[in-house]
Amino acid sequence: MSGDALMPRNDRLTIEQRNAVDRRGSSVVLSSGAGCGKTHVLTARYLRHLREDQVAIGQLVAITFTDRAARQMRERIRQAIRSELAFATSPETRNRWERHLQDLEQATITTIHSFCGNILRQNAFAAGLDPSFEVLDDVLAENLRNESLWQTLRKMVTAEGVTGDALRDLIVRYGWQDVFEIVRGLLRDSEPLAWREWIEKENEQILVEWKYERERLWQQWVPYVLATVRTMRAALRTIDVNHPTTPEFSRKRMQLLQIVTRELRDTPPERLEGVLSELHELALLGRGAEKHFDTLRSNLDEIRKAYDEFRKQLQERFREFCIQIQPDIALEESVEVGKKFLEVALEVVDDYQRRKRRANVVDFHDLIQKARDLLLGDPAARESLRQRFQYILLDELQDTDRAQMELVKALCGGGVVGDKLFAVGDHKQSIYRFRGAEVQLFLELRRDLGSSGQLGLTTNFRSQPQILEFVNWLFSRRIGDYEHLQPSSERRHHGHCVEFLWATPERGSKFDMKTGRQLEADAIARRILDLLDDPTPRIWDTQRNELRRIERGDIVLLFRSMTDVSKYETALRRHGIDYYLIGGKAFYAQQEIYDVLNLLRALENPWDDLSLAGVLRSPFAGIADETLFRLCRCRDGLWKGLSDESVLGRIDPQQRQVVERARDWLIEWRSWKDRLLIADLLRKVVADSGYDAALQFEYLGERKLANLWKLIDLARNFDRSGLFSTVDFIARLQEMVDRMPPEEEAATLPESADVVKLMTIHQSKGLEYPVVFVVQVGRALNASHQRLFRWHPVLGAMVQPASDDPGRFPEVGWKIAERVETIAEWEESLRLMYVACTRARDLLILSAPVPHAFGQSERDMPPIPVYQADGPWMMALAERFHLRTGHAFSTDRNPAPEISVIVSFVPPEASPKSRRREAEKAAVELPSEPPLQEWPAVPKFLSLQALEHLTGDRTGSRAERFRRLEGGVIAWESPDGRATPWERLADFADPESARRHALLRRMLPRWNPDDSTSVSMTLARFSRLFATGDEACLVGWFQHLMTSEAMTAWRNARDRGWLREIQLRQVIAGETLTIAGIVDGWWRDPSGGLHLLWLDAEPRRERIDWPGRAAILRFACQQLGETVVGVHRLDLLTGRGESRPADQLEPGDSALARWLKSAKSV
């Protein structure tokens, strides 16, 4: 053994990681949870092959999902090789690692498309390609496909033969436009081999496959309906909690629940109709239902509605599975129609392939398919590549499609069950179904390898332990084969790490999707301002290994889609928050794109008055609207009006010069349009007109200018292909504007800029951020845009009959495909939420707009609008957490973890008067026997301020107390008979006092006590928040603060800060009450003792319980492991201060102590 072999290896790997790196004798499919260091493991495995297996770099393949991941992995390997060189002691070993370092630039560390492109170039003759082929980008490929589609269908519609007859029959059934769109959709993801194989199948065989797939689907459909259909869940809950009083109906109710929850899913097809009929009979209340229930304790109308709704859902959701799939003429007709669509599509595919061969180009789809076909169809090429590549490392396997999986298996051969393949993935992060990814392929390959190849990574190096507890509890129920994430370290700070941010409207105001998004956007912007103003160190700085405060660049807003992102941009701009939009689909919706399109259309056809008017109004010409109106009145058209003296004579002389200059430019540009390339023509137009300079002075001018250059780059790609004319470019650009494909605007800032970032969840994949806002949590799933036709890799071509077709065939096959798609979309939506939540390092905030009635019930979905209630994310949250309190629900099998979720309800900014009115409405009259489900007894969260308001004593005697009602419900009863349920205690805070404290705490972090001018500057910074008279009060507060003894001690301390959150957990009547407060200031004396500073700005002095609050602060810090040596109170109204040593801080007979005693005695 050489000296190098004795050097420590993999010293930074966990046991799980080392086990994966060192595993031999079997291929490995590694299931790596989010943030578990999979790139580190891939790099270590790569180095292991170089070190232990003595292979050259050219014998290794590492395939990643993105170019960024490939660059990152290559750089990590380079650093690791340099480290090996530093440890090398023998000349032979050193020479070997130097050779590896030199070969690394040519290493096959790349994306799957680049890898396939290299294979095809090296085996071009065998693949039927010219080695000099070029790869079309998506825009050019789409243009060539459309051209092929249009011309081929035009020829086929009059052609003799089978395909001509098929096309004409489809047009009669569906119409030309629908057929055109269906075939175009098939072309984008063409699978000609699979299509031909399905066409050759017998109809009877296809129907048997449909029947088998529907039986398999049934076992997924039942739990899906029970989990996602809100009305079904609510009905079953009502049936469950309302116990009949008669033995006969109690037996029927128990039998119904038993069948639904335990037996229905596994019911065989031949018994299904009978079981559904039995459930229907069991859910019939019939006449005299009142005799089966205690009408004093139960709401009979509600029970009737629940049983009626249950029967309705049985019919709507389950009855379709009773329809028999038997070979008959009608069903076989649906199969035949599907085959006709594929036959037509194959004709177009063949023409499209011929066009690409003539132009010596391929598209991205071809790279994968042709490389796969080469390996499957050419034994010599397959064997050569297997010999060349000894080991294959594959990243993001969960996002692999069928063609890619077939390619990998062909490349590995028998090595799949050997040790040739090392693949990493995570089925919980499979979110690319729209690109053809099938998570089942990952799971199947993992199962095929057996236990020796099924390894996992569960230690998370990214997120705070509280975030991981939240994620595990939220997703472990609904994501199958869930592997719990384990934290790699202890908590870095003791504040909360998870928030629910619910944006609420004004009472009585309109609440719908549009206004809800605006409310949410405003609430997020205000919360961001609070986070940026908060000096509390809560972000772990990996460079300095210490906590720091939140900065703008730490924050990211994650969206499922960018549909409504403009509302959030508007809110951020209104609040003065710098941001950067990454991605989106708004590129073709920008005015500068419309301007260029109008220009090209006008140059191609100056008689197009609409396009010409758009050019003249734009910065290309800058003609005033009044002048344009006069020009348009020319009877010969707008183009003639530019030269008509009778029209020009009635125009202002200054505007006439502008018109004549624009006319001359247009004439000159038209003379160049057929002599210049499109990009060169656009550059000339921009230079002549000064369009780029005009854009820079518009709002968001920098982004507009970047979009302009991006469009010119797209035109240059068109020019470079040599396949298209200006007319083709205009047609393609017009289609893009009409269809709005997902194309992001041009980048104007680097990703590392210190600004808030907005992006989709898909774009955040592989990234992490200290503070993550998961936006639009209540949003419902978008309905699938597919209609009339679906291609499914197992079911085949599934068609829906046209609505006006008199000879409609049954929709059985279409319904199966629709249900399969529905379940797949729901499952992926949960995985998408998992990806979003696991991007957060230190703080995770989930936001949504909600109405006032939100969260009243403990387990059922609250009565909120359909677009909220049907959202899978909100329903998943409601299963595990109380949406109003943040409390985690326990299950029959597992107790809920101790997760501190802070819930904030953020109304629109309102006046203090309206806020007081809201607080006064929080109290309710105490009924004699309230229902248990109305006031649930759950662990509570209460602020110190609200607690002091409850225990305040203006008159010197109050008889407030806690009262336990029948059923174990606890309520707070006041002397006047009014009561507040546990969950509404947090609303009991004086709104005026809360506002003053909020202003003070917003200003403290901005204030420099050593700068005499800081007070006025700080006041100016927050002047927009003040009402009349507040400025003078705040100036007085700060003057008292600067001259106090406590502030002198604070200034002299080296370790000090403002605003520290503390929490005290108190068990009351068997339940946990969390009392939370904020320490205004803190410092440590030279001996390390902790001092707490409380700033009192409360004018109603008789209501403040100073000993009780001080004691609670001390006890809370003790629970956090902190030793408090003193608590200091400064009355900002008088300037007087009080200090108490910690050992003298006992609540004694204070109001707070009496309050706690009252609660414990319940």
Secondary structure by P-SEA (a helix, b strand, c coil): ccccccccccccccaaaaaaaacccbbbbccccccccaaaaaaaaaaaaacccccccccbbbbbccaaaaaaaaaaaaaaaaaaaaacccaaaaaaaaaaaaaccccccccaaaaaaaaaaaacccccccccbbbbcaaaaaaaaaaaaaaaaaaaaacccaaaaaaaaaaaaccaaaaaaaaaaaaacccaaaaaaaaaccaaaaaaaaaaaaaaaaaaaaaaaacccaaaaaaaaaaaacccccaaaaaaaaaaaaaaccccccccccaaaaaaaaaaaaaccccccccccccccccaaaaaaaaaaaaaaaaaccccccccccccaaaaaaaaaaaaaaaaaaaaaaaaaaaaaaaccccaaaaaaaaaaaaaccaaaaaaaaaaccbbbbcccccccaaaaaaaaaaaccccccccbbbbbbccccccccccccaaaaaaaaaaacccccccccccccccaaaaaaaaaacccccccbbbbbbccccccccccbbbbbbbccccccccaaaaaaaaaaaaaaaaaaaaacccccccccccccccccccccbbbbbcccccaaaaaaaaaaabbbbbbcccccccccaaaaaaaaaaaaaacccaaaaaaaaaacccccccaaaaaaaaaccccaaaaaccaaaaaaccaaaaaaaaaaaaaaaaaaaacccccaaaaaaaaaaaaaaaaaaaaccaaaaaaaaaaaaaaaaaaaaaaccccaaaaaaaaaaaaaaccccccccccccccccbbbbcccccccccccbbbbccccccccccccccbbbbccccbbbbccccccccccaaaaaaaaaaaaaaaaaaaaaaaaaaaaccccbbbbbbbbcccccccccccccccccccccaaaaaaaacccccccbbbbcccccccccbbbbbbbcccccaaaaaaaaaaccccccccccccccccccccccaaaaaaaaccccccccbbbbbcccbbbbbbcccccccccccccccccaaaaaaaaaaaaccccccccccaaaaaaaaaaccccccaaaaaaaaaaaaaaacaaaaaaaaccccccbbbbbbbbbcccbbbbbbbbcccccccccbbbbbbbbbccccccccaaaaaaaaaaaaaaaacccccbbbbbccccccccccccccccccccaaaaaaaaaaac
